[in-house]
Amino acid sequence: MHIVVCVKQVPDTKIIKINPKTNTLDRRSAPAILNPYDAHAVQEAVKIRDKTGGTISVLSMGPPQAVAVIKKSVEIGADQGYLISDRAFAGADTLATSYALSKALEKISKNNPIDLVICGKHAIDGDTGQVGPGIARRLDIPPITNVIEVSEVNKDEKYVHIKRKQIDGYEVLQSQLPCLLTVEKEINDIEYAPMPNMIKAARYEPVIWSVNDLEDVDKTQLGLKGSPTIVGKMFSPPKLEGGKRLEGNPDSQVEQLMGVLLERKDLLKLNTANS
Amino acid sequence: MQENQGVWVFIEVNDGKIEGVSLELLGAGRKLADKLEVPLAGVMLGEGVMPLANEVIYAGADQVYVVDHPVLKDYRTESFMKGVCILAEKYKPEIFLYGATPNGKDLASAVATDLSTGLTADTTMLDVDVEKRLLEASRPAFGGNIMATILCKKHRPQMATVRPKVMKALEADTGRKGVIIEEELELREEDMRTKVLKIVKDVTKKASLAEAHVIVAGGKGMGDIQGFQLIHELAEVIGASVGGTRDVVEAGWLKHEQQVGQTGETVTPKIYFAIGISGAIQHVEGMKNSELIIAINKDPNAPIFDVATYGIVGDALEIIPKLIKQFKELSKEKGGEMSYV
C-alpha cells in the first residue's frame, strides 16, 4: 500500500488576532501548526500501514517553513514527505490548490503508484473542505468525505469499507482503490509519537519541488491566476440587536428570569395536568 | 459566460423528504432570481423523487429539473456529480446554490472542479450585484472572527454552499405553478466505483441538538469540567439538550457532536441558554436564530450580550444553582415536568 496524506500548515485560529483598523489578519500573532484534521489523517494512515504494510508519503503546499508540518507528520509516523513550494502557487483558492496538489500526486505516483489518498475534513483556516474532493476529481478517483471509520482495507482485491458521517447517522460504503478519503476528528485519537519517530523527524529533510519540477503543468491554472474566487471585502459581522439586561443581585436576577420564562407560554409551558 | 442565466438550487432528498436547507435555499434563491429577473430552478436527483417536484415549486421555484433513476437511489459523489454536471452544462445557470450538508458540500466541491468554477463554502449571507450580475457570498472567515465576501467574477456558474438554518424558507404556496422538466440520463451502475452497503439512522442524535426545543450551552467561563457539570444539571432539570463552544469540546468537556457554531451544529431552539460563553462570531453564527436567547456571563462587555434577548452579568457558578432550585420547586409545585410547545 502506498498512502499519501495531504497536510496543511495553518495559523492556530483560536489565537489569531485581527487588526481592527485594517480588518486583516495578524498572522504573526498566531503560531503555525499542522492542521488538526490532517494530524488525524496521518494517524489513520499509520494505523492502515501497520495492518497492511507499505509506505506513507505526506504532501504539502506552502512556503518553505511548511516543512515543519511534514516533520510533524513524520513524528506521527509518516515515512517520507514532499513540499511543493513556489511563488507560482501563491494566492491559490481551492480550485487552484487541488490542481497543484494533483500534479504533485501524479509525479509521486509515477515512482510508486498511490493506492489511497487521505486528507483532513477541512483546514481550520479556510474551513471549506473543498480541496479533497477537488483532488479526487482531478485524479479521477472516487472521493469519500466525512469518514469516521476505515473498517476494512483489502489491498489484494483493492477495495475499502468505510463509515461516512451523515446528517442523521452514518453510512457504510465500499469503494474501489485507489480512492480519496477526508477524515473527521472522531476517526481516531492521536497517539504519542514514539521516540525513534521523533529522532527521525528532527533530522528529516523533505523533498521540495518548485513548479518546474512538476510535469505537464498549465501555469494559468495555478495560484492567483488559476483561482476563480476572490475576496471582495472583509467586514465585521453585523451587530445583532442586543436585549435587556436583568439588573439587581443574583437572587433578583434569577427571579426576573423565571418571570420572563413563565410569561413566554408560547415557548415554555409547564405540564399543569395536576393543577 | 453571457449565455449563463438563472438561479439554481440543488434539492437534497433524504428518506423521501426534501432537506430543510433546500427549502431555505429556494426562499433565498427566490430573492436573488427576482433581483436578477431570471427564473429560479430546483435540481433534484434520486430514485422515486418525482412526486416531490411540486413541493419544490410550492417553495418558490419556477422550474424543477428532475432526474429519477435507480442508480441515484442513494447519494454517491460519482453518480450525482455526473447528473448535475450534465444538467449544468446543458442549461447553463449563472448561480448555483447547495446546502452545506455533508452531501451538499461533497457534491458542490466535485461539481466545481469539473466545471472549473469558483465555489464559496458555508455561506451565511447572500446578495447579488444586479448590474455586474455578481453573487456576493459572505461567510465567516479565519475561525469566524470576521466576515469575507467572496466573488467569482469570470467563471460561471457562481457556486456556493449555504449553512442550514441561516436563510428563511417561504411559506409553501400550493397554488404556485411551475414547470417540471424530467431529464433522462444514461447512468450505469457498472460505472460506479463506490457502493452504499448500509445506511444507519441515528435519530436520537439529530433530535438532541439540531432539533432541540431548549438548549443549555456552556463555554470556558464554567471554569473546569466540574463547573461544567452545572450545565448538565440545569439541562436535566428543564429537559433540555446540552451544547457548548469549540473551546469546551477541545478541552474534552463535551463530545464533538455537541459543539454549536460555524464548525459544529447550527441550532434554532425556542430557548437558548448561553452560559459562560463570550460570544465569538463563530459560535454566534450557530445559534443566533434561536427564538429566545438568555446569556449569563461575568464580563459585561462580552459580545454574547449583543445577541441575547435577556442578559445577566454575573457569576454562572452562583446563578445556575439558584436557577436549578427555582425550576425544581416549580415542577414540584405544578406536579409535573417541563414541556415545550
Boltz contact constraints between the chains, C-beta under 6 A:
constraints:
  - contact:
      token1: [A, 13]
      token2: [B, 142]
      max_distance: 6.0
  - contact:
      token1: [A, 13]
      token2: [B, 143]
      max_distance: 6.0
  - contact:
      token1: [A, 18]
      token2: [B, 145]
      max_distance: 6.0
  - contact:
      token1: [A, 18]
      token2: [B, 146]
      max_distance: 6.0
  - contact:
      token1: [A, 25]
      token2: [B, 142]
      max_distance: 6.0
  - contact:
      token1: [A, 128]
      token2: [B, 121]
      max_distance: 6.0
  - contact:
      token1: [A, 129]
      token2: [B, 105]
      max_distance: 6.0
  - contact:
      token1: [A, 130]
      token2: [B, 109]
      max_distance: 6.0
  - contact:
      token1: [A, 130]
      token2: [B, 119]
      max_distance: 6.0
  - contact:
      token1: [A, 133]
      token2: [B, 106]
      max_distance: 6.0
  - contact:
      token1: [A, 133]
      token2: [B, 109]
      max_distance: 6.0
  - contact:
      token1: [A, 133]
      token2: [B, 110]
      max_distance: 6.0
  - contact:
      token1: [A, 134]
      token2: [B, 109]
      max_distance: 6.0
  - contact:
      token1: [A, 134]
      token2: [B, 113]
      max_distance: 6.0
  - contact:
      token1: [A, 137]
      token2: [B, 110]
      max_distance: 6.0
  - contact:
      token1: [A, 137]
      token2: [B, 113]
      max_distance: 6.0
  - contact:
      token1: [A, 137]
      token2: [B, 114]
      max_distance: 6.0
  - contact:
      token1: [A, 142]
      token2: [B, 78]
      max_distance: 6.0
  - contact:
      token1: [A, 142]
      token2: [B, 193]
      max_distance: 6.0
  - contact:
      token1: [A, 142]
      token2: [B, 194]
      max_distance: 6.0
  - contact:
      token1: [A, 143]
      token2: [B, 77]
      max_distance: 6.0
  - contact:
      token1: [A, 145]
      token2: [B, 106]
      max_distance: 6.0
  - contact:
      token1: [A, 146]
      token2: [B, 102]
      max_distance: 6.0
  - contact:
      token1: [A, 166]
      token2: [B, 102]
      max_distance: 6.0
  - contact:
      token1: [A, 167]
      token2: [B, 101]
      max_distance: 6.0
  - contact:
      token1: [A, 168]
      token2: [B, 201]
      max_distance: 6.0
  - contact:
      token1: [A, 168]
      token2: [B, 206]
      max_distance: 6.0
  - contact:
      token1: [A, 169]
      token2: [B, 200]
      max_distance: 6.0
  - contact:
      token1: [A, 169]
      token2: [B, 201]
      max_distance: 6.0
  - contact:
      token1: [A, 169]
      token2: [B, 202]
      max_distance: 6.0
  - contact:
      token1: [A, 170]
      token2: [B, 200]
      max_distance: 6.0
  - contact:
      token1: [A, 171]
      token2: [B, 196]
      max_distance: 6.0
  - contact:
      token1: [A, 171]
      token2: [B, 199]
      max_distance: 6.0
  - contact:
      token1: [A, 172]
      token2: [B, 197]
      max_distance: 6.0
  - contact:
      token1: [A, 172]
      token2: [B, 198]
      max_distance: 6.0
  - contact:
      token1: [A, 173]
      token2: [B, 194]
      max_distance: 6.0
  - contact:
      token1: [A, 173]
      token2: [B, 196]
      max_distance: 6.0
  - contact:
      token1: [A, 174]
      token2: [B, 195]
      max_distance: 6.0
  - contact:
      token1: [A, 174]
      token2: [B, 197]
      max_distance: 6.0
  - contact:
      token1: [A, 175]
      token2: [B, 194]
      max_distance: 6.0
  - contact:
      token1: [A, 176]
      token2: [B, 193]
      max_distance: 6.0
  - contact:
      token1: [A, 186]
      token2: [B, 256]
      max_distance: 6.0
  - contact:
      token1: [A, 228]
      token2: [B, 117]
      max_distance: 6.0
  - contact:
      token1: [A, 228]
      token2: [B, 118]
      max_distance: 6.0
  - contact:
      token1: [A, 228]
      token2: [B, 152]
      max_distance: 6.0
  - contact:
      token1: [A, 228]
      token2: [B, 155]
      max_distance: 6.0
  - contact:
      token1: [A, 229]
      token2: [B, 118]
      max_distance: 6.0
  - contact:
      token1: [A, 229]
      token2: [B, 150]
      max_distance: 6.0
  - contact:
      token1: [A, 229]
      token2: [B, 152]
      max_distance: 6.0
  - contact:
      token1: [A, 230]
      token2: [B, 151]
      max_distance: 6.0
  - contact:
      token1: [A, 231]
      token2: [B, 148]
      max_distance: 6.0
  - contact:
      token1: [A, 232]
      token2: [B, 149]
      max_distance: 6.0
  - contact:
      token1: [A, 232]
      token2: [B, 151]
      max_distance: 6.0
  - contact:
      token1: [A, 233]
      token2: [B, 149]
      max_distance: 6.0
  - contact:
      token1: [A, 234]
      token2: [B, 146]
      max_distance: 6.0
  - contact:
      token1: [A, 234]
      token2: [B, 148]
      max_distance: 6.0
  - contact:
      token1: [A, 235]
      token2: [B, 147]
      max_distance: 6.0
  - contact:
      token1: [A, 237]
      token2: [B, 147]
      max_distance: 6.0
  - contact:
      token1: [A, 237]
      token2: [B, 281]
      max_distance: 6.0
  - contact:
      token1: [A, 239]
      token2: [B, 306]
      max_distance: 6.0
  - contact:
      token1: [A, 240]
      token2: [B, 288]
      max_distance: 6.0
  - contact:
      token1: [A, 240]
      token2: [B, 306]
      max_distance: 6.0
  - contact:
      token1: [A, 240]
      token2: [B, 307]
      max_distance: 6.0
  - contact:
      token1: [A, 242]
      token2: [B, 305]
      max_distance: 6.0
  - contact:
      token1: [A, 242]
      token2: [B, 306]
      max_distance: 6.0
  - contact:
      token1: [A, 243]
      token2: [B, 308]
      max_distance: 6.0
  - contact:
      token1: [A, 243]
      token2: [B, 309]
      max_distance: 6.0
  - contact:
      token1: [A, 243]
      token2: [B, 310]
      max_distance: 6.0
  - contact:
      token1: [A, 244]
      token2: [B, 310]
      max_distance: 6.0
  - contact:
      token1: [A, 245]
      token2: [B, 311]
      max_distance: 6.0
  - contact:
      token1: [A, 246]
      token2: [B, 310]
      max_distance: 6.0
  - contact:
      token1: [A, 246]
      token2: [B, 312]
      max_distance: 6.0
  - contact:
      token1: [A, 250]
      token2: [B, 314]
      max_distance: 6.0
  - contact:
      token1: [A, 250]
      token2: [B, 318]
      max_distance: 6.0
  - contact:
      token1: [A, 250]
      token2: [B, 319]
      max_distance: 6.0
  - contact:
      token1: [A, 253]
      token2: [B, 312]
      max_distance: 6.0
  - contact:
      token1: [A, 254]
      token2: [B, 322]
      max_distance: 6.0
  - contact:
      token1: [A, 254]
      token2: [B, 323]
      max_distance: 6.0
  - contact:
      token1: [A, 258]
      token2: [B, 326]
      max_distance: 6.0
  - contact:
      token1: [A, 260]
      token2: [B, 310]
      max_distance: 6.0
  - contact:
      token1: [A, 267]
      token2: [B, 270]
      max_distance: 6.0
  - contact:
      token1: [A, 267]
      token2: [B, 271]
      max_distance: 6.0
  - contact:
      token1: [A, 267]
      token2: [B, 292]
      max_distance: 6.0
  - contact:
      token1: [A, 268]
      token2: [B, 340]
      max_distance: 6.0
  - contact:
      token1: [A, 269]
      token2: [B, 341]
      max_distance: 6.0
  - contact:
      token1: [A, 270]
      token2: [B, 334]
      max_distance: 6.0
  - contact:
      token1: [A, 271]
      token2: [B, 336]
      max_distance: 6.0
  - contact:
      token1: [A, 271]
      token2: [B, 337]
      max_distance: 6.0
  - contact:
      token1: [A, 271]
      token2: [B, 339]
      max_distance: 6.0
  - contact:
      token1: [A, 272]
      token2: [B, 334]
      max_distance: 6.0
  - contact:
      token1: [A, 273]
      token2: [B, 336]
      max_distance: 6.0
  - contact:
      token1: [A, 274]
      token2: [B, 335]
      max_distance: 6.0
  - contact:
      token1: [A, 275]
      token2: [B, 334]
      max_distance: 6.0
